[in-house]
Amino acid sequence: MAEPFPPYRAHLNGHANGSADGWAHARPAENGDRPPVRTAVVGYGYWGPNLARNVAERPELELAGLCELDRRRADAFAQKHPGLTVWRELDGLLLEPDVDAVLLATPPQTHYPYARRALEAGKHVLVEKPLATTAENARELIELARARELVLMPGHTFVYSASVNAVRQLIRDGVLGEVYFITSSRMNLGKYQLDGVICDLAPHDLSILLYWLEERVVQVAASAQSVFRTGVAETAFLTLTFESGTTANIQISWLAPRKVRQMIVVGSRRMVQYDDTASDEPVRVYDRGMDFAAAPASFGEYQLTYRTGDVVIPRVDAVEPLSLELEDFARAVRTGGEPRSSSALGLEIVAVLEAAETSLRGGGEPVTPVLAERVAA
Ligand SMILES: NC(=O)c1ccc[n+]([C@@H]2O[C@H](COP(=O)([O-])OP(=O)(O)OC[C@H]3O[C@@H](n4cnc5c(N)ncnc54)[C@H](O)[C@@H]3O)[C@@H](O)[C@H]2O)c1
């Protein structure tokens, strides 16, 4: 029996260009004479302007307008994109037959109801991370999109990052050997949100880890600290166990003196440091580790040697990941294909977030994410 939601596997349809990262060069769009996908942005707070700018710049997309409740923000959009429609109400936008797709850059609690309404209105949807706030809601959206043959894509931008792709390629090519563990630190003096830091920041780490390892998380244990308001964590620590036994630790916080975006991958052959704040040389591959002589004749014959070889810095081209994400969205709309940031990835991430919240409530007990209990095979 086929699994209704098999483990996330990235689709590299048409993107890989033979370079180490698979994304090294932003290629001109193969637009032909097809009309661009008419796309409206919903929400113009912190992230919405980035979406609007990239939609306006991508040739496969045409910015149709903005839906925003806040007058000041709507005015800011109108100044930047004169002549485009501004809707005050989502329903007004959804009634517009000329709009093919909507990009939801509204707070997480709105993702499920707004995405549902948009799909019911026949629009393709790109919904910012996380896809929904519960796995049950994420599954419902996926089923609805499938039934209507519409694209539902979560905005996991990091799977389009050249650095992230460079590390993924090292793992896939066996350069790192067996991956023992990964640590991720994502901290800064962040924007306080009532959804908490796990909902805000962990989707980034989780999208990268799932994309790199291509296997399921079987257990999550979480602890967190809420300094200002009970139940709203500003700092959290997640420990994940993957199917193969690889472990990962994620530290996330809005309370840190400077921006830290660092991941370390420790493998049997090589170790990697990925620093997303480094404008040049974000990925470093270290030929370092310990070699342990196998099968000694007696206890005293164990041999431990340290390896401290070269550090290799792969070339990573700077292309804005959000632009590539939107190119992939347009391709999915036009071809019906699965985008790299797929709804299956979005669901896995939501299930892990949900398990982390359950673990928190249970005092840090390990919890197994639940993906697909309700879906018929
Ligand atoms: N991919 C990334 O790297 C990235 C980065 C930051 C934020 N995000 C995501 O983007 C989303 C938005 O985050 P943000 O920080 O921009 O939030 P924000 O609060 O700054 O902005 C949200 C905007 O949505 C508007 N809005 C809310 N309900 C609306 C409605 N019914 N109709 C029209 N407008 C409405 C609000 O007025 C506000 O301007 C979140 O899901 C967040 O997780 C993604």
The ligand as a MOL file (V3000), in Angstrom:
LIG
                    3D

  0  0  0     0  0            999 V3000
M  V30 BEGIN CTAB
M  V30 COUNTS 44 48 0 0 0
M  V30 BEGIN ATOM
M  V30 1 N 10.4640 32.9120 4.3290 0
M  V30 2 C 11.0210 33.7310 5.2150 0
M  V30 3 O 12.2450 33.8240 5.3100 0
M  V30 4 C 10.1440 34.5820 6.0940 0
M  V30 5 C 10.6800 35.6540 6.7890 0
M  V30 6 C 9.8330 36.4070 7.6010 0
M  V30 7 C 8.5070 36.0860 7.7330 0
M  V30 8 N 8.0130 35.0150 7.0510 0 CHG=1
M  V30 9 C 6.6010 34.6440 7.1810 0
M  V30 10 O 5.8030 35.6220 6.5590 0
M  V30 11 C 4.5460 35.7110 7.2120 0
M  V30 12 C 4.2860 37.1510 7.6090 0
M  V30 13 O 5.2670 37.5350 8.5370 0
M  V30 14 P 5.5950 39.0830 8.7920 0
M  V30 15 O 6.7230 39.0960 9.7300 0
M  V30 16 O 5.6740 39.7980 7.5150 0 CHG=-1
M  V30 17 O 4.2490 39.5260 9.5570 0
M  V30 18 P 3.7360 41.0200 9.7910 0
M  V30 19 O 2.8710 40.9590 10.9820 0
M  V30 20 O 4.8810 41.9770 9.7550 0
M  V30 21 O 2.8410 41.3150 8.4960 0
M  V30 22 C 1.6330 40.6770 8.2800 0
M  V30 23 C 0.7480 41.6240 7.4800 0
M  V30 24 O -0.4510 40.9290 7.1210 0
M  V30 25 C -1.5130 41.8480 7.1790 0
M  V30 26 N -2.7830 41.1050 7.2770 0
M  V30 27 C -3.2100 40.3180 8.2870 0
M  V30 28 N -4.4370 39.8010 7.9850 0
M  V30 29 C -4.7650 40.2550 6.7760 0
M  V30 30 C -5.9020 40.1030 5.8990 0
M  V30 31 N -6.9600 39.3750 6.2630 0
M  V30 32 N -5.9030 40.7170 4.7230 0
M  V30 33 C -4.8710 41.4870 4.3660 0
M  V30 34 N -3.7820 41.7040 5.1310 0
M  V30 35 C -3.7160 41.0960 6.3130 0
M  V30 36 C -1.2010 42.6950 8.4030 0
M  V30 37 O -1.8940 43.9290 8.3580 0
M  V30 38 C 0.3180 42.8630 8.2660 0
M  V30 39 O 0.6580 44.0130 7.5320 0
M  V30 40 C 4.6240 34.7600 8.3990 0
M  V30 41 O 4.0260 33.5490 8.0680 0
M  V30 42 C 6.1040 34.5520 8.6000 0
M  V30 43 O 6.4020 33.2980 9.1620 0
M  V30 44 C 8.7950 34.2870 6.2310 0
M  V30 END ATOM
M  V30 BEGIN BOND
M  V30 1 1 1 2
M  V30 2 2 2 3
M  V30 3 1 2 4
M  V30 4 1 4 5
M  V30 5 2 4 44
M  V30 6 2 5 6
M  V30 7 1 6 7
M  V30 8 2 7 8
M  V30 9 1 8 9
M  V30 10 1 8 44
M  V30 11 1 9 10
M  V30 12 1 9 42
M  V30 13 1 10 11
M  V30 14 1 11 12
M  V30 15 1 11 40
M  V30 16 1 12 13
M  V30 17 1 13 14
M  V30 18 2 14 15
M  V30 19 1 14 16
M  V30 20 1 14 17
M  V30 21 1 17 18
M  V30 22 2 18 19
M  V30 23 1 18 20
M  V30 24 1 18 21
M  V30 25 1 21 22
M  V30 26 1 22 23
M  V30 27 1 23 24
M  V30 28 1 23 38
M  V30 29 1 24 25
M  V30 30 1 25 26
M  V30 31 1 25 36
M  V30 32 1 26 27
M  V30 33 1 26 35
M  V30 34 2 27 28
M  V30 35 1 28 29
M  V30 36 1 29 30
M  V30 37 2 29 35
M  V30 38 1 30 31
M  V30 39 2 30 32
M  V30 40 1 32 33
M  V30 41 2 33 34
M  V30 42 1 34 35
M  V30 43 1 36 37
M  V30 44 1 36 38
M  V30 45 1 38 39
M  V30 46 1 40 41
M  V30 47 1 40 42
M  V30 48 1 42 43
M  V30 END BOND
M  V30 END CTAB
M  END
